[in-house]
Amino acid sequence: MRNQIIYTVTIILMLISCESEVKKESKTEKFVELIIETEQETKEEITVKSKFASIGCIACHQPKSKIVGPSLETIATAYKDNKEGLIAFLNGEGEAIVDLNQTAIMTPFIETTKAMDEIERAEIAAYILSGKY
């Protein structure tokens, strides 16, 4: 009887041990997937941020301060729930709703954003609205 109890306890402990190993592997796999996703998102953010700078937007639009045009924070606040409106503006189809006195200065630069494809304009708009500058 004693041997049978020892045998049963041993089997139960082995099963519990195996189950915890499976859970550890599962958690590790999820963690690795999360790291890969984060790296991918970071690379995409860097690419869009570089695009924003390379087409000259950064010359007038700084993250937190007004230089020539409004800051990115100001634009993001104005278009908070209106991503489509911001995309339309970048496509030359929408009216400016931020710093209306500077609209004439922005007009020639809209030609640059109009030349982008839809995806690039959407990425630039998402970057501005994200607050991750």
Secondary structure by P-SEA (a helix, b strand, c coil): caaaaaaaaaaaaaaaaaaaaaaaaaaaaaaaaaaaaaaaaaaaaaaaaaaaaaaccccccccccccccccaaaaaaaacccaaaaaaaaacccccccccccccccccaaaaaaaccaaaaaaaaaaaacccc
